[in-house]
Amino acid sequence: MSSKITVLNHGPLQVEAGAQVCDAAGKIFTSTEGKPIFLCRCGQSANKPFCDGAHRKAEFKSEVAAS
């Protein structure tokens, strides 16, 4: 099964199905198996690349729809 990535309106990317997140050197970030991962899109997170909810305070706005 492939990973599913959902673009959440005004929020992060939600990544499911056991995807691994790696840094530029290939080192894997630790994650909890079976739980979704939320990746920051707003650039304001103090825990990059992961979302920490900072998009709410920054009033990040982005609505994306598949064409």
C-alpha positions in Angstrom: 0.0 0.0 0.0 1.3 3.4 -0.9 1.3 6.4 1.5 -1.5 8.9 1.3 -0.8 12.6 1.6 -3.7 15.0 2.4 -3.3 18.7 2.0 -5.3 20.2 4.9 -6.9 23.6 4.2 -5.1 26.3 6.2 -2.9 23.7 7.8 -0.3 21.0 7.4 0.2 18.0 5.1 -1.2 14.9 6.7 0.9 11.8 5.7 -0.4 8.3 6.4 0.4 4.7 5.8 3.8 4.4 7.5 5.8 6.9 5.4 9.4 7.7 6.6 10.5 11.3 6.9 14.2 11.8 6.2 16.5 14.8 6.5 18.8 15.9 3.6 21.5 13.5 4.8 19.1 10.5 4.7 18.7 10.2 8.5 15.2 9.1 9.4 13.2 11.2 11.9 11.6 9.0 14.6 7.9 8.5 14.3 5.2 6.5 15.9 4.3 3.6 13.6 0.8 3.6 12.4 0.0 7.2 13.3 -0.3 10.0 10.8 2.5 12.5 10.5 1.7 16.2 10.0 4.3 18.2 8.0 4.4 22.0 8.3 3.4 24.1 5.3 3.4 27.6 6.8 7.1 27.7 7.8 6.4 28.9 11.3 6.7 25.6 13.2 9.4 25.4 15.9 9.5 21.7 15.3 10.2 21.6 11.5 9.5 19.7 9.4 6.6 18.7 11.7 3.6 20.9 12.4 3.2 22.2 15.9 0.0 24.2 15.3 1.9 27.5 14.6 -0.2 28.0 11.4 -3.2 29.1 13.6 -1.3 31.9 15.3 0.3 33.0 12.0 -3.2 32.9 10.4 -1.8 30.8 7.5 -4.3 30.6 4.7 -4.1 28.0 1.8 -6.9 26.1 0.2 -5.8 23.5 -2.3 -8.2 21.5 -4.5 -7.3 18.8 -7.0 -8.2 19.7 -10.6 
